[in-house]
Amino acid sequence: MKTQIFAHRSYPVKFPENSLQGFKYAIDHGADGLEFDVHLTKDDVPVIMHDEKIDRTTKGHGKIHDFTYEQLKKYPLANGETIPLLKDFLNLVGHHKIHLNLEFKTNQIHYKGIEKIVMDMVNDHNLRYPVIYSSFYLQSLKIAQKLDPSQIYCFLTDKRFKDPKAFIKKEHLSALHPGYYAKGIEDMERIYTIDNPQTMKKLFKRHVRGIFTNDFVTAMKIRDEIQK
């Protein structure tokens, strides 16, 4: 099994994180997948940003859900882009041969109705592959499972499980997305966020299912050397 490499928040070693410019670069340069984070604005518009606040990646201040999207447009990313709409991101991806890992960013703020709003929007786009839905907030995944049990759901966690396979089965998950290597579930884990080349080498030798990285270009070179 060849390890899948997901460009984490697009390609932040070269472009502003979670920018359409960075995502386009990753698509054009052969990343296996894209990882991105979704929030809701005050007027329930799904937008892509990592933090709950806009402070770190724009010159604005405050929480995303306290702004309408029109208000958020006043605070661009460092490259001049407005904070990306999920809709625009999905249009960019289109029929490209690339996997998507959508994180419901709900572990600090559980935006009411985010699961249905986001999944309805995804379903309106004819993507090449099914979207992988993940979250640090298990309840978001449970809500999504009730909406559509046929989708791919994965739990993000730093918690170590005595029996991760049993947890995956119990919660009806497709895989685990841990912040560490979990022995024995190599085909059911995508590990975040792996930027150290030596760690990459170890994981590629173990043929884990996937990794998330801020430098997918370096990761691809190392993987292709090891997993010929």
C-alpha positions as CSV (number, residue, x, y, z in Angstrom):
1,M,0.0,0.0,0.0
2,K,1.4,3.4,-1.0
3,T,1.0,6.0,1.7
4,Q,-1.2,8.9,0.7
5,I,0.2,12.4,1.2
6,F,-2.2,15.2,2.1
7,A,-1.2,18.8,1.7
8,H,-2.1,20.1,5.1
9,R,-3.8,23.5,4.9
10,S,-2.7,23.7,1.3
11,Y,1.1,24.4,1.0
12,P,2.0,26.7,3.9
13,V,5.8,26.5,3.3
14,K,5.2,28.5,0.1
15,F,1.7,30.1,0.3
16,P,-0.6,31.4,3.0
17,E,-2.2,28.4,4.7
18,N,-5.7,27.4,3.5
19,S,-5.4,29.7,0.5
20,L,-6.8,28.8,-2.9
21,Q,-3.4,29.7,-4.4
22,G,-1.8,27.1,-2.2
23,F,-4.5,24.5,-2.9
24,K,-4.1,25.1,-6.7
25,Y,-0.4,24.6,-6.4
26,A,-0.9,21.3,-4.5
27,I,-3.4,20.1,-7.2
28,D,-1.1,21.1,-10.0
29,H,2.0,19.4,-8.4
30,G,0.6,16.0,-7.7
31,A,-0.4,15.9,-4.0
32,D,-2.5,12.9,-3.3
33,G,-4.9,14.9,-1.1
34,L,-5.8,18.2,0.4
35,E,-6.6,18.8,4.1
36,F,-8.6,21.8,5.1
37,D,-10.7,23.2,7.9
38,V,-14.3,24.5,7.7
39,H,-16.1,27.0,10.0
40,L,-19.4,28.9,9.6
41,T,-19.8,32.7,9.5
42,K,-22.5,34.6,11.3
43,D,-24.8,34.1,8.3
44,D,-24.0,30.4,8.0
45,V,-21.6,30.5,5.1
46,P,-19.0,27.7,5.2
47,V,-15.5,29.2,5.0
48,I,-12.0,27.7,5.1
49,M,-9.6,28.7,7.8
50,H,-7.8,26.8,10.6
51,D,-8.4,29.0,13.6
52,E,-11.7,30.1,15.1
53,K,-10.3,33.6,15.1
54,I,-9.1,35.6,12.0
55,D,-6.3,37.3,14.0
56,R,-3.3,35.0,13.1
57,T,-3.8,34.8,9.3
58,T,-5.4,38.2,8.5
59,K,-5.1,41.8,9.9
60,G,-8.5,41.5,11.4
61,H,-9.5,40.6,14.9
62,G,-12.3,38.4,16.2
63,K,-14.1,35.1,15.8
64,I,-15.3,33.9,12.4
65,H,-18.9,33.3,13.6
66,D,-19.2,37.0,14.7
67,F,-18.8,38.2,11.1
68,T,-21.0,37.8,8.1
69,Y,-19.1,36.7,5.0
70,E,-19.4,40.2,3.5
71,Q,-17.7,41.6,6.6
72,L,-15.0,38.9,6.5
73,K,-14.1,40.0,2.9
74,K,-12.6,43.1,4.4
75,Y,-9.8,41.0,6.0
76,P,-7.8,39.2,3.2
77,L,-5.0,36.7,3.6
78,A,-1.4,37.7,3.2
79,N,-1.6,37.1,-0.6
80,G,-4.6,39.4,-1.0
81,E,-7.1,36.6,-1.3
82,T,-10.3,36.8,0.7
83,I,-10.9,34.1,3.2
84,P,-11.9,31.2,0.9
85,L,-15.5,30.0,0.6
86,L,-15.9,26.2,0.7
87,K,-18.0,26.6,-2.5
88,D,-15.1,28.2,-4.3
89,F,-12.7,25.6,-3.0
90,L,-14.9,22.8,-4.3
91,N,-15.2,24.5,-7.7
92,L,-11.4,24.7,-7.8
93,V,-11.0,21.0,-7.1
94,G,-13.7,20.0,-9.6
95,H,-12.9,16.7,-11.3
96,H,-9.2,16.7,-10.4
97,K,-7.8,13.4,-9.3
98,I,-7.2,14.4,-5.7
99,H,-8.7,13.3,-2.3
100,L,-10.2,15.7,0.1
101,N,-10.0,15.7,3.9
102,L,-12.6,18.1,5.3
103,E,-12.2,18.9,9.0
104,F,-15.3,20.1,10.8
105,K,-13.6,22.6,13.0
106,T,-16.0,22.2,15.9
107,N,-14.0,21.1,18.9
108,Q,-14.0,24.6,20.3
109,I,-17.2,26.1,18.7
110,H,-19.9,23.7,17.5
111,Y,-21.6,25.8,14.9
112,K,-25.2,24.8,14.7
113,G,-26.1,22.9,11.6
114,I,-22.6,22.9,10.2
115,E,-22.6,19.2,9.3
116,K,-25.8,19.4,7.1
117,I,-24.8,22.7,5.5
118,V,-21.4,21.5,4.6
119,M,-22.4,18.0,3.4
120,D,-25.3,19.4,1.3
121,M,-22.8,21.7,-0.4
122,V,-20.3,18.9,-1.0
123,N,-23.1,16.7,-2.4
124,D,-23.9,19.5,-4.9
125,H,-20.4,19.1,-6.5
126,N,-19.6,16.1,-8.6
127,L,-16.1,15.4,-7.1
128,R,-13.9,12.6,-8.3
129,Y,-13.6,10.9,-4.9
130,P,-15.8,10.8,-1.8
131,V,-14.8,13.4,0.8
132,I,-13.2,12.2,4.0
133,Y,-14.9,14.0,7.0
134,S,-12.8,14.4,10.1
135,S,-13.1,16.2,13.4
136,F,-11.6,16.4,16.9
137,Y,-15.2,16.6,18.1
138,L,-16.7,13.1,17.9
139,Q,-20.2,14.5,18.3
140,S,-19.9,16.3,14.9
141,L,-19.1,12.9,13.3
142,K,-22.0,11.3,15.0
143,I,-24.4,14.0,13.7
144,A,-22.9,13.6,10.2
145,Q,-23.3,9.8,10.4
146,K,-27.0,10.2,11.1
147,L,-27.3,12.5,8.1
148,D,-25.5,10.0,5.8
149,P,-24.0,6.8,7.3
150,S,-22.4,5.9,3.9
151,Q,-19.7,8.6,4.0
152,I,-16.1,8.3,5.3
153,Y,-15.7,9.5,8.9
154,C,-12.4,9.7,10.8
155,F,-11.7,10.9,14.3
156,L,-8.8,13.3,14.9
157,T,-7.1,12.7,18.3
158,D,-4.0,12.9,20.5
159,K,-5.6,10.3,22.8
160,R,-4.0,6.9,22.9
161,F,-6.3,3.9,22.8
162,K,-5.6,0.5,24.3
163,D,-7.4,-1.0,21.4
164,P,-7.8,1.5,18.5
165,K,-9.3,-1.1,16.2
166,A,-12.1,-1.7,18.7
167,F,-12.7,2.1,19.0
168,I,-12.9,2.5,15.2
169,K,-15.4,-0.3,15.0
170,K,-17.5,0.9,18.0
171,E,-17.8,4.4,16.6
172,H,-18.4,3.2,13.0
173,L,-15.4,5.1,11.7
174,S,-13.4,4.4,8.6
175,A,-10.0,5.3,10.1
176,L,-8.3,7.1,12.9
177,H,-6.3,10.4,12.4
178,P,-3.9,10.4,15.3
179,G,-1.1,12.8,16.1
180,Y,1.2,9.8,16.6
181,Y,2.0,6.4,15.1
182,A,-0.4,3.7,16.3
183,K,1.0,0.2,15.9
184,G,-1.2,-2.4,14.4
185,I,-3.6,-0.1,12.5
186,E,-1.3,1.0,9.7
187,D,-4.1,0.5,7.1
188,M,-6.5,2.5,9.2
189,E,-4.5,5.6,10.2
190,R,-3.6,8.9,8.6
191,I,-1.2,10.7,10.9
192,Y,-0.8,14.5,11.4
193,T,1.2,16.7,11.1
194,I,4.4,15.2,9.8
195,D,7.1,17.6,8.6
196,N,10.2,16.0,9.9
197,P,11.9,14.0,7.0
198,Q,13.2,11.3,9.4
199,T,9.7,10.7,10.8
200,M,8.4,10.6,7.3
201,K,10.9,7.9,6.4
202,K,9.9,5.8,9.4
203,L,6.2,6.1,8.6
204,F,6.7,5.3,4.9
205,K,8.6,2.2,5.8
206,R,5.7,1.1,7.9
207,H,3.3,1.9,5.0
208,V,0.8,3.8,7.1
209,R,-2.3,4.7,5.1
210,G,-1.6,8.4,5.0
211,I,0.1,11.5,6.5
212,F,-0.8,15.1,6.7
213,T,2.1,17.5,6.1
214,N,2.9,21.2,5.5
215,D,5.5,20.2,2.9
216,F,3.9,17.7,0.5
217,V,6.7,18.2,-2.1
218,T,9.4,16.9,0.3
219,A,7.1,14.1,1.5
220,M,6.4,12.9,-2.0
221,K,10.2,12.7,-2.8
222,I,10.9,10.7,0.3
223,R,7.9,8.4,-0.1
224,D,8.7,7.7,-3.8
225,E,12.3,6.8,-2.8
226,I,11.1,4.4,-0.1
227,Q,7.9,3.0,-1.6
228,K,9.1,2.2,-5.1
